[in-house]
Amino acid sequence: MKLIRWGVALALALSMAACQKSSPGNVDAKRLEAAATNGEWLSYGKDYNEQRFSPLDKVNASNIKDLGLAWYAEFDTDRGQEATPLMVDGVLYTTTAWSKVFAFDAKTGKQLWKYDPGVQGAKGFDACCDVVNRGVAIWKGKVFVGTLDGRLVALDAKTGTVAWTQQTTDNSKPYTITGAPRVVKDKVLIGNGGAEYGVRGYISAYDTATGKLIWRFYTTPNPTGAADGAASDKVMAEKGNATWSDGEWKQTGGGGTAWDSMAYDPQLDIMYFGIGNGTPWNHMKRSGGKGDNLFLSSILALKPDTGEYVWHYQTTPGESWDYTATQHIMLADLNIGGQPRKVLMQAPKNGFFYVIDRATGQLISAKPYTNITWATGVDQKTGRPIENPAARYQTSMVMQVPGPLGAHNWQPMAFNPKTGLVYIPLNVTPFAYADDKGGTYKAGAWNVGVDFVINSLPTDAAQLTALTSLIKGQLLAWDPVNQKAVWTVNHPYFWNAGVLATAGGLVFQGAAEGQFSAYDAANGKALWTYKTGNGVIAAPMSYELDGEQYVAVMVGVGGGGQISAPASMPTRPRLPGRLMVFKVGGKATAPDFQTTTQPAIDLTSVTSTGDVQHGFELFHKNCQVCHGPNASGAWLPDLKKSPMVMTADNWKGVVIDGASASRGMASFARFLSPKDAEDIRAYVLTEARKAAAAPAVAAPTPAG
Ligand code: CA
């Protein structure tokens, strides 16, 4: 009898092992919870806690000097790379710009499959902050990706073939998806972006097996006043609707897009979402300057089964500065005042570091993690910021830190429970906020209600140097219990990279200028660095395979900071993205990038009948966010060197007729007349002539 039982058990165990082997990526809740303490990386932030802490310590201060390249892969896109790869059952899954998915043998780097969703290039117009993608989710043999054009696609983890596709957004509106989905209890959760243009944000839960929509939660009220038949209806009626007043939100949808952060506590069975800014940013235009506008700039706690509201904490009531609360949400157990507390931590754009009781949403503490000028603190009783009265820019312009790029953006932070420190990739980005007087809502365009013309660059060289010298980046080690800085590393450029912490006492971070480095977790001392030859903005991850620890990072600059503030970024041509994987004793080498310099154009006999001053204004209203203030952007095509600027016909062909739509430059015929386009050309020609007279820029750093 005993023998038979053993036999059955053995057969079962064998068949389970075989099943596991035949279906790679067979991730479930048990494995996702276990990933917090093992060498796998099963979700965007490693596991449900999203601490981005690897318990692996085989790479440490004693052998970091021998960390070398194990393998690398190069991709077919040179736009921003923001993904964190997952490592499951010996397979590394990652995504690139344009929402493409790749699977590699995690040991050898052999490509196993790839999936290209075929996003139309013109969709790039709707992406405020580059055509990026932050990664996949994996569950029970399926890999899930959200595409720039709003599809949620389930792929077979073994072959990359499509299992199902759902269009999660209305593609007649400027919705995008750039964030990684997460999976909880057989539901794949996804939000969207588009709040600079004018959309109504929401979060959706789909059945992982079938792709069927299970619930949806809208983060702003229905502008028609009707119920949506959605999970948000009850709380909108009870709390949300009354916090909105008359304003442009009724046309735009109000924003509040949940484009990045999520976390899950399986014991409390609560899911946490970070919610974005309003449309327009300008609270006076959006809602008559009245009301908190729930759930903009909030952390929202929902039940994963139903989308039922549990609690919210609004970081920036009546937000007016693009101060999203979509930044990284991480869960941890901290000892605060002698009590163990289950906390949620966030360092959103507004510059305060929040420690919140994740069961109740009660504020435990909030302190500025960098110099901020819009508020002096957070009222401990009400949880509301104590605002600087000038910050709302209604009577006059205000120069403020942080600006719309935030004191911390999407670049993930990391928490090391051993040091008790959170490592934050920090931005210092001043911005001049002023009411966009007379500006009106234009469907499909940028609708922020803020004057971008005043954020053009000073023409005086000394003033320009003074301005760009204010802009910088830091890696900050923050003690969340005592709410204070422990150490900082200064970076020359502000748009620095996501972070990984490891039990080896290391903090890994790349940088815009191209190096990938390891720092001592206790004091920030640089211990190791590798020149990638390109910029890094993505967060690294680590995994263990056959007894060896690997560290992987996506290489390739881009994203919101690169395209909108190019004057404060390294000058380099766009280079193809790479996945670089390191291990102790790794001996692989990656070839230098092949770079070509865009040849100068001869403007001697080029003329325009356009109005330069009108073109200057139109440029800063329509073109600046991708081509840089004063056409300073060299990263998306450098207009100052573009042959398109040579003739009015070619220029019109691109700007009005959409000749470059397949590469992401959609037609502006909806917003500009041919005469407007020629005025912009006349202005760009003046910048091109200035640039042609200036000294040449430095060559890019070679790969090392
Ligand atoms: Ca935004």
Boltz pocket constraint, residues with backbone or C-beta under 6 A from the ligand:
constraints:
  - pocket:
      binder: B
      contacts: [[A, 195], [A, 196], [A, 276], [A, 277], [A, 322], [A, 324], [A, 404]]
      max_distance: 6.0
